[in-house]
Amino acid sequence: MKILVCGGAGYIGSHMVRYLLEQGHEAVVLDNLSTGHAASVPEGLLETADLLVPSSLEAVFARHRFDGVIHFCARSLVGESVAQPYSYYENNVVGTLNLLQAMQKAGVSRLVFSSTAAVFGNPDTSLIDEEHPARPINPYGASKLMVERVLADAGPAYGLRSVALRYFNAAGADPQGDIGESHQPETHLIPNVLRAALGQGGGLKVFGSDYPTRDGTCVRDYVHVNDLASAHLLALQYMGSQEGAHTFNLGNGQGFTVLEVIEASRRITRHAIDFEQVARRPGDPAILVASSEKARRLLGWRPQFTDIGEIIETAWRWHQSQAY
Ligand code: UFG
């Protein structure tokens, strides 16, 4: 298959591109490089274009004939989305509508969409399946849920086949160690913990010590970025026989507290990791753990990195190679 990877210069997108190529598929990367890195894209695959500039998008579709699109382009920081909702709805909703219309014009009818656990807001249960009500509590989650709704409507209206994958906490890096997570500023836990292990970053903070969890810190379900990549390819294949819009939750089904992640990182890095416990970060739900039973059953998804230590180990290899 020849696949357009929108946002393929970013963290998850760059791992997706590598996986597609390894599996014998062709990939073209569309990215505006606002947060992605050209250096993460293999030579000759980058089309610099912007979802908010439809003519730049249509030019890419005019140059290639795609069998499907995987769409990672988004603004994705919860706190920033609360402060700048227009930017989130514009990039994540309007940008996606432009992409869908360009796909329609070009006759491309299969899309895998990056959705998020943030669509669930404060969940009622600790193990979240696809039937759990989606009640986002911030503009980021709301923008992703709006697109899921657009996709549901586009199935019957235009024959669009789509799969929305709701990632829990994407983590780790390709074991080869040459691509990984690199955000500016970095807000995610594992990169910040590993930077603290390297004596970099401005001092690790643990947000909240009074959550109703086993040690008072938030519980999250960390899923390896390469396992996310394999789910996307399975989703593309699933659409070969399935019409309409589908959603799947992707996680390992096991939750770890912030303090457990720090402890596992100490063990792996063999470095001291100092931290300060501070107030809760606004908008953080106490516990988010995925039931991915549906993805296992219908997509045949089998995550390879089920051990948090192994996931951190791959991220550690990448972080050691980075100078901040
Ligand atoms: N945390 C810290 N210190 C840090 C960074 C994070 O204590 O320096 C804590 C957070 O408060 C949270 C946990 O570590 O309890 C995980 O935080 P991350 O920022 O790594 O991840 P989130 O769970 O906040 O975010 C993820 C995705 C988002 C998505 C969200 C859904 O990265 O895109 O899940 O809730 F929106």
Residues whose N, C-alpha, C, O or C-beta is under 5 A from the ligand:
A	BS01	UFG	S76 T116 A117 A118 F168 N169 T187 H188 L189 I190 N192 K205 V206 F207 C218 R220 V258 R281 D284
